[in-house]
């Protein structure tokens, strides 16, 4: 389970960009898997949540941040929405 404070937002599930090119799965065990275009598992690693902020540590060692505002995940330069909101 990802480290999270009691007031942390629930981020577990699938997130996707509006164009559908990037899919990010945030798993309950604190792992993430990000697909880009036709590249499944382009990025994988672990994440933690504190309040509405996420800290990502990729398996290759780089780090990134994210923030959930009004139900939208802003991850570095990406804007992701919960997948079920944008399924066709």
Secondary structure in CASP SS format (residue, H / E / C, confidence):
PFRMAT SS
TARGET T0000
AUTHOR 0000-0000-0000
METHOD secondary structure of the structure
MODEL  1
X C 1.00
X C 1.00
X C 1.00
X E 1.00
X C 1.00
X C 1.00
X C 1.00
X C 1.00
X C 1.00
X C 1.00
X C 1.00
X C 1.00
X E 1.00
X E 1.00
X E 1.00
X E 1.00
X C 1.00
X C 1.00
X C 1.00
X C 1.00
X C 1.00
X E 1.00
X E 1.00
X E 1.00
X E 1.00
X E 1.00
X C 1.00
X C 1.00
X C 1.00
X C 1.00
X E 1.00
X E 1.00
X E 1.00
X E 1.00
X E 1.00
X E 1.00
X C 1.00
X C 1.00
X E 1.00
X E 1.00
X E 1.00
X E 1.00
X E 1.00
X E 1.00
X E 1.00
X E 1.00
X E 1.00
X E 1.00
X E 1.00
X E 1.00
X C 1.00
X C 1.00
X E 1.00
X E 1.00
X E 1.00
X E 1.00
X E 1.00
X E 1.00
X C 1.00
X C 1.00
X C 1.00
X C 1.00
X E 1.00
X E 1.00
X E 1.00
X E 1.00
X E 1.00
X E 1.00
X E 1.00
X C 1.00
X C 1.00
X E 1.00
X E 1.00
X E 1.00
X E 1.00
X C 1.00
X C 1.00
X E 1.00
X E 1.00
X E 1.00
X E 1.00
X E 1.00
X H 1.00
X H 1.00
X H 1.00
X C 1.00
X C 1.00
X C 1.00
END
